[in-house]
Amino acid sequence: MIKTIFPTKTATLYQATASLNTGQDEIMDIIKIVSGSGGDLMLSRPVIQFDTAAISASLSAQGIHTGSDSGSLKYFLKAFISKEEDVAAEYKLVVHPLRQSWTAGTGRLENLPQTTDGCSWAYRTGLAANETWSAQGGFFGTTAVVSHVQSFSNVTSDIELDITGLVENWHDGTLANYGIIVKRSGSEETNINEFGKLSFYSKHTNTIYPPRLEVRYDDSSHAFTTITGSEVTINDDIKIQPRIRPEYVRGTAERIFVDTVKQFSVRTQANGVGQYSRAYLPQSSSFAIIDNATGEKIINHDATYTYIGRTDNTLNYFDLDTTCLFPERYYEVQFKVNYYSGTNVIATRLYNCEKYFKVVR
């Protein structure tokens, strides 16, 4: 299962304008520009807050408090790049938990006069309130309690970072949840080397790419208690047919059963009526959800988190949380099937169901 949490607020803290608020901007910037003399830096750092209380309570009700309880629980931060300018081939970004509260504010980067009613490089809650960060640029402690680093090397700068340790610190009370700050790692932020500008979509983007926190865990059944059908093999010509409805309401959790049909299979006789025997998918098969307009996988294949489960009557199924899917858009389900010889995977094939569903408000 993959559940999605969107941010409650986002902003960028700009060093060059210490009181400027950008809490309504569609973009979050990570900037490092060095002056011509090599002495002065101009930095910026995004701040993001997620409300994880509801998902924590839901998981706790299932007896899942940490990754060790489920064997699979992970929290991944995802942020999507809008534009890169003069970016180095290799660099690192680090995520720290913020140690002080902050206000999103109503400002935008291009506002004239500048809006100063929310967080900025110097202030947590705005210039008028005069509540400063304990350290300018967003306070995350003199020594970070926990941090998570993602390395980039000649790849697009989308962030997909496991921050499980940080979120679990929020949930067990080790840290208060004041959100996170994203910045360049260590000396990459403080040395005299240029690292350019990374622009990410914010909470306020009008695209399908706002940042998000993905809660990933395996809640599916991996084995039948009884077997009354047959597992498909690499020699079978199959068609996979999920029992999807034409429309789903965004924010709902759905269990979708999956029928696997062997093409040109031999009929059997039962009670005088010709019937097809049921077929099911091999272990570690997975599903993905594809946006019809962009062709992108909104939910990608994963042998743990998008595992095709099995019921006790040989039905395959998957569980889908539609929170991550945007309304008034169409989506398709794709299946990834691993074929085995003994315990070894000998082939992997992708199957598109060629049937679309729409997400509505």
ZAVEX-526621 format. One record per residue (C-alpha): residue number from 0; chain; x, y, z. Coordinates in nm, 3 decimals, always signed. Layout:
<nodes>
    i  ch        x        y        z
  NUM   A        X        Y        Z
...
</nodes>
This chain:
<nodes>
    i  ch        x        y        z
    0   A   +0.000   +0.000   +0.000
    1   A   +0.115   +0.353   -0.076
    2   A   -0.064   +0.637   +0.100
    3   A   +0.008   +0.999   +0.011
    4   A   +0.025   +1.305   +0.235
    5   A   +0.040   +1.647   +0.071
    6   A   +0.197   +1.942   +0.256
    7   A   +0.000   +2.183   +0.471
    8   A   +0.244   +2.463   +0.388
    9   A   +0.559   +2.538   +0.188
   10   A   +0.789   +2.838   +0.145
   11   A   +1.143   +2.930   +0.042
   12   A   +1.383   +3.118   +0.271
   13   A   +1.604   +3.358   +0.069
   14   A   +1.925   +3.484   +0.227
   15   A   +1.945   +3.788   -0.002
   16   A   +1.614   +3.928   +0.131
   17   A   +1.609   +3.836   +0.498
   18   A   +1.245   +3.933   +0.568
   19   A   +1.083   +3.836   +0.234
   20   A   +0.801   +3.583   +0.263
   21   A   +0.716   +3.344   -0.025
   22   A   +0.450   +3.123   +0.135
   23   A   +0.217   +3.139   -0.168
   24   A   +0.471   +3.079   -0.446
   25   A   +0.419   +2.792   -0.689
   26   A   +0.794   +2.720   -0.682
   27   A   +1.049   +2.640   -0.410
   28   A   +1.411   +2.730   -0.485
   29   A   +1.744   +2.588   -0.374
   30   A   +1.998   +2.847   -0.481
   31   A   +2.371   +2.877   -0.435
   32   A   +2.527   +3.168   -0.617
   33   A   +2.878   +3.297   -0.540
   34   A   +2.976   +3.660   -0.592
   35   A   +3.231   +3.754   -0.856
   36   A   +3.495   +3.802   -0.587
   37   A   +3.422   +3.457   -0.448
   38   A   +3.341   +3.594   -0.104
   39   A   +2.966   +3.635   -0.070
   40   A   +2.708   +3.359   -0.106
   41   A   +2.342   +3.390   -0.195
   42   A   +2.154   +3.086   -0.064
   43   A   +1.794   +2.972   -0.041
   44   A   +1.630   +2.679   +0.134
   45   A   +1.275   +2.537   +0.102
   46   A   +1.072   +2.454   +0.413
   47   A   +0.783   +2.206   +0.401
   48   A   +0.537   +2.083   +0.662
   49   A   +0.328   +1.764   +0.655
   50   A   +0.055   +1.669   +0.901
   51   A   +0.123   +1.303   +0.976
   52   A   -0.107   +1.266   +1.277
   53   A   -0.392   +1.095   +1.090
   54   A   -0.175   +0.835   +0.917
   55   A   +0.014   +0.769   +1.241
   56   A   -0.315   +0.701   +1.422
   57   A   -0.439   +0.478   +1.138
   58   A   -0.121   +0.270   +1.137
   59   A   -0.116   +0.250   +1.516
   60   A   -0.468   +0.106   +1.506
   61   A   -0.323   -0.174   +1.293
   62   A   -0.039   -0.229   +1.542
   63   A   +0.212   -0.059   +1.313
   64   A   +0.421   +0.206   +1.489
   65   A   +0.761   +0.165   +1.326
   66   A   +0.914   -0.012   +1.030
   67   A   +1.004   -0.306   +1.254
   68   A   +0.636   -0.360   +1.343
   69   A   +0.533   -0.418   +0.982
   70   A   +0.867   -0.521   +0.838
   71   A   +0.814   -0.274   +0.558
   72   A   +0.692   +0.069   +0.675
   73   A   +0.881   +0.353   +0.508
   74   A   +0.826   +0.726   +0.462
   75   A   +0.957   +0.881   +0.141
   76   A   +0.980   +1.251   +0.063
   77   A   +0.911   +1.325   -0.304
   78   A   +0.957   +1.663   -0.473
   79   A   +0.956   +1.730   -0.844
   80   A   +1.191   +1.954   -1.037
   81   A   +1.050   +2.238   -1.245
   82   A   +1.374   +2.391   -1.370
   83   A   +1.751   +2.350   -1.333
   84   A   +1.997   +2.632   -1.398
   85   A   +2.379   +2.591   -1.401
   86   A   +2.355   +2.282   -1.183
   87   A   +2.667   +2.075   -1.115
   88   A   +2.686   +1.720   -1.251
   89   A   +2.718   +1.580   -0.900
   90   A   +2.583   +1.718   -0.574
   91   A   +2.393   +1.625   -0.259
   92   A   +2.078   +1.754   -0.092
   93   A   +2.009   +1.705   +0.277
   94   A   +1.682   +1.709   +0.471
   95   A   +1.673   +1.815   +0.836
   96   A   +1.378   +1.838   +1.077
   97   A   +1.302   +2.199   +1.170
   98   A   +1.324   +2.267   +1.544
   99   A   +1.096   +2.573   +1.558
  100   A   +0.744   +2.655   +1.439
  101   A   +0.686   +2.886   +1.143
  102   A   +0.407   +3.060   +0.954
  103   A   +0.356   +3.010   +0.581
  104   A   +0.252   +3.370   +0.515
  105   A   +0.086   +3.526   +0.212
  106   A   +0.390   +3.645   +0.017
  107   A   +0.533   +3.578   -0.326
  108   A   +0.885   +3.633   -0.457
  109   A   +0.782   +3.897   -0.712
  110   A   +0.562   +4.102   -0.477
  111   A   +0.639   +4.475   -0.468
  112   A   +0.647   +4.594   -0.202
  113   A   +0.774   +4.274   -0.043
  114   A   +0.538   +4.075   +0.178
  115   A   +0.687   +4.010   +0.522
  116   A   +0.397   +3.848   +0.714
  117   A   +0.537   +3.492   +0.730
  118   A   +0.858   +3.293   +0.748
  119   A   +1.174   +3.425   +0.585
  120   A   +1.549   +3.381   +0.616
  121   A   +1.558   +3.576   +0.942
  122   A   +1.204   +3.545   +1.083
  123   A   +0.981   +3.247   +1.171
  124   A   +0.645   +3.422   +1.179
  125   A   +0.703   +3.753   +1.004
  126   A   +0.887   +4.083   +1.042
  127   A   +0.617   +4.249   +1.252
  128   A   +0.605   +3.966   +1.505
  129   A   +0.985   +3.988   +1.534
  130   A   +1.015   +3.616   +1.612
  131   A   +1.350   +3.519   +1.467
  132   A   +1.494   +3.176   +1.396
  133   A   +1.750   +3.068   +1.655
  134   A   +1.986   +3.051   +1.358
  135   A   +1.911   +3.237   +1.038
  136   A   +1.803   +3.034   +0.739
  137   A   +1.571   +2.801   +0.934
  138   A   +1.678   +2.646   +1.264
  139   A   +1.742   +2.271   +1.264
  140   A   +1.968   +2.256   +1.569
  141   A   +2.330   +2.332   +1.630
  142   A   +2.385   +1.961   +1.569
  143   A   +2.119   +1.796   +1.359
  144   A   +1.943   +1.517   +1.552
  145   A   +1.866   +1.330   +1.233
  146   A   +1.928   +1.404   +0.867
  147   A   +1.879   +1.227   +0.537
  148   A   +2.090   +1.280   +0.224
  149   A   +2.020   +1.215   -0.143
  150   A   +2.309   +1.211   -0.392
  151   A   +2.267   +1.314   -0.755
  152   A   +2.497   +1.225   -1.043
  153   A   +2.401   +1.328   -1.396
  154   A   +2.032   +1.269   -1.328
  155   A   +1.718   +1.482   -1.309
  156   A   +1.692   +1.642   -0.968
  157   A   +1.359   +1.496   -0.854
  158   A   +1.382   +1.417   -0.485
  159   A   +1.285   +1.069   -0.369
  160   A   +1.436   +1.025   -0.026
  161   A   +1.372   +0.782   +0.258
  162   A   +1.313   +0.998   +0.568
  163   A   +1.167   +0.720   +0.784
  164   A   +1.394   +0.791   +1.082
  165   A   +1.290   +1.156   +1.089
  166   A   +0.914   +1.085   +1.071
  167   A   +0.937   +0.815   +1.337
  168   A   +1.106   +1.072   +1.564
  169   A   +0.795   +1.288   +1.521
  170   A   +0.566   +1.000   +1.603
  171   A   +0.751   +0.874   +1.912
  172   A   +0.782   +1.224   +2.056
  173   A   +1.158   +1.255   +2.018
  174   A   +1.100   +1.562   +1.800
  175   A   +0.807   +1.800   +1.757
  176   A   +0.676   +1.809   +1.401
  177   A   +0.767   +2.154   +1.273
  178   A   +0.828   +2.024   +0.924
  179   A   +1.151   +1.991   +0.728
  180   A   +1.411   +2.205   +0.559
  181   A   +1.588   +2.105   +0.236
  182   A   +1.936   +2.240   +0.165
  183   A   +2.266   +2.160   +0.003
  184   A   +2.480   +1.920   +0.200
  185   A   +2.769   +2.034   +0.417
  186   A   +3.048   +2.216   +0.239
  187   A   +2.851   +2.217   -0.088
  188   A   +2.650   +2.501   +0.067
  189   A   +2.941   +2.690   +0.224
  190   A   +3.237   +2.656   -0.016
  191   A   +3.307   +2.892   -0.309
  192   A   +3.194   +2.652   -0.581
  193   A   +2.889   +2.748   -0.784
  194   A   +2.599   +2.500   -0.766
  195   A   +2.334   +2.697   -0.953
  196   A   +1.961   +2.687   -0.897
  197   A   +1.709   +2.408   -0.848
  198   A   +1.341   +2.499   -0.869
  199   A   +1.085   +2.251   -0.734
  200   A   +0.707   +2.263   -0.750
  201   A   +0.547   +2.375   -0.423
  202   A   +0.216   +2.308   -0.250
  203   A   +0.061   +2.586   -0.460
  204   A   +0.149   +2.454   -0.805
  205   A   -0.139   +2.419   -1.049
  206   A   +0.026   +2.105   -1.190
  207   A   +0.009   +1.744   -1.071
  208   A   +0.356   +1.775   -0.912
  209   A   +0.324   +1.917   -0.558
  210   A   +0.569   +1.770   -0.306
  211   A   +0.440   +1.479   -0.103
  212   A   +0.520   +1.232   +0.169
  213   A   +0.457   +0.874   +0.063
  214   A   +0.375   +0.623   +0.335
  215   A   +0.471   +0.280   +0.203
  216   A   +0.399   -0.052   +0.370
  217   A   +0.301   -0.405   +0.271
  218   A   -0.052   -0.494   +0.379
  219   A   -0.122   -0.765   +0.122
  220   A   -0.158   -1.140   +0.159
  221   A   +0.126   -1.326   -0.011
  222   A   -0.012   -1.679   -0.017
  223   A   -0.332   -1.870   -0.069
  224   A   -0.470   -2.077   +0.214
  225   A   -0.622   -2.303   -0.051
  226   A   -0.535   -2.339   -0.417
  227   A   -0.818   -2.413   -0.656
  228   A   -0.678   -2.257   -0.973
  229   A   -0.352   -2.258   -1.163
  230   A   -0.063   -2.016   -1.165
  231   A   +0.015   -1.872   -1.506
  232   A   +0.348   -1.961   -1.664
  233   A   +0.570   -1.797   -1.923
  234   A   +0.413   -2.016   -2.191
  235   A   +0.062   -1.885   -2.128
  236   A   -0.096   -1.616   -2.342
  237   A   -0.282   -1.415   -2.079
  238   A   -0.500   -1.109   -2.043
  239   A   -0.512   -0.933   -1.707
  240   A   -0.845   -0.767   -1.631
  241   A   -0.876   -0.558   -1.314
  242   A   -1.235   -0.507   -1.201
  243   A   -1.213   -0.130   -1.212
  244   A   -1.508   +0.105   -1.209
  245   A   -1.533   +0.398   -1.453
  246   A   -1.486   +0.652   -1.171
  247   A   -1.336   +0.676   -0.824
  248   A   -1.362   +0.959   -0.574
  249   A   -1.029   +1.111   -0.480
  250   A   -0.916   +1.031   -0.126
  251   A   -1.081   +0.689   -0.101
  252   A   -0.919   +0.350   -0.037
  253   A   -1.025   +0.081   -0.280
  254   A   -0.965   -0.295   -0.304
  255   A   -0.962   -0.393   -0.671
  256   A   -0.982   -0.759   -0.768
  257   A   -0.792   -0.885   -1.069
  258   A   -0.897   -1.156   -1.312
  259   A   -0.631   -1.331   -1.517
  260   A   -0.758   -1.504   -1.829
  261   A   -0.559   -1.757   -2.026
  262   A   -0.628   -1.699   -2.393
  263   A   -0.739   -2.006   -2.589
  264   A   -0.743   -2.214   -2.270
  265   A   -0.918   -2.548   -2.259
  266   A   -1.266   -2.552   -2.106
  267   A   -1.354   -2.785   -1.824
  268   A   -1.693   -2.942   -1.753
  269   A   -1.849   -2.876   -1.414
  270   A   -2.214   -2.947   -1.330
  271   A   -2.296   -2.967   -1.698
  272   A   -2.183   -2.611   -1.771
  273   A   -1.861   -2.529   -1.954
  274   A   -1.637   -2.309   -1.736
  275   A   -1.289   -2.165   -1.751
  276   A   -1.061   -2.263   -1.464
  277   A   -0.932   -1.969   -1.260
  278   A   -0.574   -1.852   -1.313
  279   A   -0.364   -1.636   -1.084
  280   A   -0.042   -1.437   -1.112
  281   A   +0.297   -1.556   -0.984
  282   A   +0.444   -1.421   -0.663
  283   A   +0.602   -1.072   -0.660
  284   A   +0.378   -0.946   -0.939
  285   A   +0.304   -0.574   -0.896
  286   A   +0.090   -0.293   -1.031
  287   A   +0.151   +0.066   -1.141
  288   A   -0.090   +0.353   -1.203
  289   A   -0.019   +0.555   -1.519
  290   A   -0.147   +0.906   -1.592
  291   A   -0.308   +0.887   -1.934
  292   A   -0.218   +1.244   -2.035
  293   A   +0.152   +1.237   -1.943
  294   A   +0.233   +0.864   -1.953
  295   A   +0.402   +0.897   -1.614
  296   A   +0.376   +0.635   -1.343
  297   A   +0.207   +0.812   -1.052
  298   A   +0.242   +0.491   -0.851
  299   A   +0.537   +0.285   -0.970
  300   A   +0.601   -0.087   -0.959
  301   A   +0.745   -0.217   -0.633
  302   A   +0.766   -0.581   -0.527
  303   A   +0.684   -0.480   -0.168
  304   A   +0.457   -0.178   -0.174
  305   A   +0.249   -0.244   -0.488
  306   A   +0.246   -0.621   -0.450
  307   A   -0.046   -0.808   -0.605
  308   A   -0.208   -0.987   -0.312
  309   A   -0.394   -1.317   -0.303
  310   A   -0.715   -1.417   -0.129
  311   A   -0.796   -1.763   +0.000
  312   A   -1.005   -1.843   -0.308
  313   A   -0.726   -1.772   -0.559
  314   A   -0.834   -1.420   -0.641
  315   A   -0.564   -1.163   -0.702
  316   A   -0.619   -0.808   -0.579
  317   A   -0.447   -0.479   -0.506
  318   A   -0.530   -0.195   -0.268
  319   A   -0.533   +0.158   -0.406
  320   A   -0.538   +0.486   -0.214
  321   A   -0.661   +0.748   -0.462
  322   A   -0.530   +1.048   -0.266
  323   A   -0.226   +1.075   -0.494
  324   A   -0.444   +1.087   -0.808
  325   A   -0.573   +1.421   -0.929
  326   A   -0.939   +1.481   -1.018
  327   A   -1.072   +1.513   -1.370
  328   A   -0.788   +1.299   -1.506
  329   A   -0.781   +0.948   -1.650
  330   A   -0.555   +0.666   -1.538
  331   A   -0.460   +0.316   -1.649
  332   A   -0.338   +0.014   -1.452
  333   A   -0.022   -0.165   -1.562
  334   A   +0.090   -0.503   -1.429
  335   A   +0.444   -0.632   -1.398
  336   A   +0.462   -1.012   -1.387
  337   A   +0.769   -1.210   -1.289
  338   A   +0.783   -1.565   -1.424
  339   A   +0.974   -1.827   -1.228
  340   A   +1.164   -2.147   -1.273
  341   A   +1.179   -2.277   -0.919
  342   A   +1.279   -1.976   -0.712
  343   A   +1.456   -1.794   -0.997
  344   A   +1.295   -1.523   -1.211
  345   A   +1.344   -1.619   -1.573
  346   A   +1.136   -1.346   -1.740
  347   A   +0.950   -1.025   -1.659
  348   A   +0.665   -0.890   -1.870
  349   A   +0.448   -0.579   -1.856
  350   A   +0.073   -0.587   -1.928
  351   A   -0.146   -0.281   -1.977
  352   A   -0.512   -0.343   -1.908
  353   A   -0.623   -0.097   -2.182
  354   A   -0.910   +0.017   -1.965
  355   A   -0.914   +0.363   -1.810
  356   A   -1.073   +0.508   -1.500
  357   A   -1.138   +0.866   -1.398
  358   A   -1.082   +1.028   -1.061
  359   A   -1.343   +1.279   -0.950
  360   A   -1.378   +1.520   -0.658
</nodes>
